[in-house]
């Protein structure tokens, strides 16, 4: 295998040197409506890694990020909770563009006894492409999520990126209407511009 960044031979999708150079964590918390969103990176630091989801080998990068950042964070967070939690991806499916979110779910929850990933339970009725679109476009074209999972559960919502926060807010409101308690949302990256990538 070759390193995603420098293309040198590597046992992992990103070699140790490139991980130190390019995966510089800048943990952040921000409020999106009534939802707290925790992110590991500034989007503009890991833009290439986020956009890897559009490449055939992008799932390796997302798996690597889930194993090295999301899973340890969730394990530490849930260690003292001693109750069952669920991980739900925003519009996660096996469709190629969204396989990345499935990787975050699977490897984020792996080996955590009190955390279970729920797959394909939060789906958008409208597959609107938000990449490069304005806030006005997003407001005029909601995804209209439908939740088909269990109610009366505690959930951590997961996505790869938060920009305007509208997608997460929409997902959060749908889950609330289904009597799902969303503890917080977790994303790989936080972008503060008013467009999605």
C-alpha positions as CSV (number, residue, x, y, z in Angstrom):
1,X,0.0,0.0,0.0
2,X,1.1,3.6,-0.6
3,X,0.7,6.6,1.6
4,X,-2.3,8.7,0.5
5,X,-0.2,11.9,0.8
6,X,3.4,11.2,-0.1
7,X,2.9,8.0,-2.1
8,X,5.7,6.2,-0.3
9,X,5.2,2.6,0.7
10,X,3.3,2.3,3.9
11,X,1.5,-0.3,6.0
12,X,-1.2,2.3,6.7
13,X,-3.2,4.6,4.4
14,X,-1.2,7.4,5.8
15,X,2.5,7.0,6.9
16,X,3.6,8.1,10.3
17,X,5.5,11.1,8.9
18,X,2.5,12.4,6.9
19,X,0.2,11.8,9.9
20,X,2.3,14.1,12.0
21,X,2.6,16.7,9.2
22,X,-1.0,16.8,7.9
23,X,-3.3,15.5,10.6
24,X,-3.0,18.3,13.1
25,X,-5.9,18.1,15.4
26,X,-7.7,21.3,16.4
27,X,-10.6,20.0,18.5
28,X,-13.6,22.3,18.6
29,X,-17.1,22.5,19.9
30,X,-19.8,24.6,18.4
31,X,-23.5,25.0,18.9
32,X,-25.7,24.4,15.9
33,X,-29.2,25.4,17.1
34,X,-29.6,23.3,20.3
35,X,-27.1,20.7,19.1
36,X,-23.5,20.6,20.3
37,X,-21.1,19.6,17.5
38,X,-17.6,18.3,18.3
39,X,-15.0,18.2,15.6
40,X,-11.4,17.0,15.4
41,X,-9.9,19.1,12.6
42,X,-10.2,22.4,10.8
43,X,-11.6,21.5,7.4
44,X,-9.0,23.4,5.5
45,X,-6.2,21.3,7.2
46,X,-7.7,18.0,6.0
47,X,-9.6,19.0,2.9
48,X,-7.9,16.4,0.7
49,X,-8.7,13.7,3.2
50,X,-12.4,14.6,3.4
51,X,-12.6,14.8,-0.4
52,X,-11.1,11.3,-0.7
53,X,-14.7,10.0,-0.2
54,X,-15.2,10.7,-3.9
55,X,-12.3,8.3,-4.8
56,X,-12.5,4.5,-4.9
57,X,-9.9,4.2,-2.2
58,X,-11.3,6.9,0.1
59,X,-12.9,4.3,2.4
60,X,-9.3,3.5,3.6
61,X,-8.8,7.1,4.7
62,X,-12.1,7.2,6.4
63,X,-11.5,3.9,8.2
64,X,-8.1,5.2,9.3
65,X,-9.6,8.4,10.6
66,X,-12.3,6.5,12.4
67,X,-9.9,4.1,14.1
68,X,-7.4,6.8,15.1
69,X,-9.7,9.7,16.2
70,X,-13.4,8.8,16.4
71,X,-13.1,5.4,18.1
72,X,-10.6,6.5,20.9
73,X,-12.7,9.6,21.6
74,X,-15.9,7.6,21.9
75,X,-14.3,4.9,24.0
76,X,-13.0,7.5,26.4
77,X,-16.3,9.5,26.5
78,X,-18.5,6.4,27.1
79,X,-16.2,4.7,29.6
80,X,-17.9,6.3,32.6
81,X,-21.5,6.3,31.2
82,X,-22.3,2.6,31.8
83,X,-25.4,2.7,29.6
84,X,-26.2,1.8,26.0
85,X,-25.6,4.3,23.3
86,X,-26.1,4.2,19.5
87,X,-24.2,5.8,16.7
88,X,-26.2,7.1,13.7
89,X,-24.7,8.4,10.5
90,X,-26.3,11.3,8.6
91,X,-27.7,9.9,5.4
92,X,-25.3,6.9,5.6
93,X,-25.7,4.2,3.0
94,X,-23.7,1.8,0.9
95,X,-23.9,4.1,-2.1
96,X,-20.3,5.0,-3.1
97,X,-20.4,8.7,-2.1
98,X,-21.6,7.8,1.3
99,X,-19.6,4.7,2.0
100,X,-17.3,7.0,4.0
101,X,-19.9,7.6,6.6
102,X,-20.5,3.8,7.0
103,X,-16.7,3.5,7.7
104,X,-17.0,6.2,10.4
105,X,-19.9,4.3,12.0
106,X,-18.4,0.8,11.8
107,X,-14.9,1.6,13.0
108,X,-16.1,4.4,15.4
109,X,-18.2,1.9,17.3
110,X,-15.9,-1.1,17.0
111,X,-14.9,-2.8,20.2
112,X,-16.9,-0.4,22.4
113,X,-19.3,-2.6,24.4
114,X,-21.9,0.0,25.2
115,X,-22.0,1.5,21.7
116,X,-23.8,0.1,18.7
117,X,-23.9,1.4,15.1
118,X,-27.3,1.7,13.5
119,X,-27.0,1.5,9.7
120,X,-29.3,3.0,7.1
121,X,-31.8,4.4,9.6
122,X,-31.6,8.2,8.8
123,X,-32.2,8.7,5.2
124,X,-32.8,11.9,3.1
125,X,-35.9,11.9,0.8
126,X,-34.2,14.4,-1.4
127,X,-30.6,13.7,-2.5
128,X,-29.6,17.3,-2.9
129,X,-26.0,18.1,-3.8
130,X,-24.8,20.8,-1.4
131,X,-21.2,20.9,-2.6
132,X,-20.2,24.5,-3.4
133,X,-23.8,25.7,-2.8
134,X,-24.8,28.8,-0.8
135,X,-26.6,28.9,2.5
136,X,-29.7,30.3,0.6
137,X,-29.7,27.3,-1.7
138,X,-29.5,24.9,1.3
139,X,-32.3,26.6,3.1
140,X,-34.5,26.4,-0.1
141,X,-33.7,22.7,-0.6
142,X,-33.9,20.7,2.6
143,X,-33.1,17.0,2.5
144,X,-36.2,16.0,4.4
145,X,-34.8,13.2,6.5
146,X,-36.8,10.1,7.5
147,X,-35.9,8.1,10.5
148,X,-36.6,4.3,10.6
149,X,-34.9,3.2,13.7
150,X,-35.8,2.5,17.3
151,X,-37.1,5.2,19.6
152,X,-36.3,6.0,23.3
153,X,-32.6,5.5,22.8
154,X,-29.5,7.7,23.4
155,X,-27.6,8.6,20.2
156,X,-24.4,10.2,19.0
157,X,-24.9,11.6,15.5
158,X,-22.0,11.3,13.2
159,X,-21.0,13.0,9.9
160,X,-17.7,13.8,8.2
161,X,-18.1,17.6,8.0
162,X,-20.0,20.5,9.5
163,X,-20.2,23.8,7.7
164,X,-23.5,25.8,8.1
165,X,-24.9,23.1,10.4
166,X,-28.2,22.9,8.6
167,X,-27.9,19.2,7.7
168,X,-27.1,18.3,11.3
169,X,-30.0,20.5,12.6
170,X,-32.4,18.9,10.2
171,X,-31.3,15.4,11.2
172,X,-31.4,16.4,14.9
173,X,-35.0,17.6,14.7
174,X,-36.2,14.5,12.9
175,X,-34.6,12.3,15.6
176,X,-36.2,14.4,18.4
177,X,-39.6,13.9,16.8
178,X,-39.0,10.1,16.9
179,X,-38.2,10.3,20.7
180,X,-34.5,9.8,20.2
181,X,-32.2,11.6,22.6
182,X,-29.2,13.0,20.7
183,X,-26.3,13.6,23.1
184,X,-24.2,15.5,20.6
185,X,-22.9,15.3,17.0
186,X,-19.4,14.3,16.1
187,X,-17.7,15.3,12.9
188,X,-14.2,14.8,11.5
189,X,-13.9,18.5,10.4
190,X,-15.4,21.9,11.1
191,X,-15.6,24.4,8.2
192,X,-16.8,27.8,9.1
193,X,-17.6,29.1,5.6
194,X,-21.2,29.2,4.5
195,X,-20.8,26.6,1.8
196,X,-20.4,22.8,1.8
197,X,-17.6,21.0,0.1
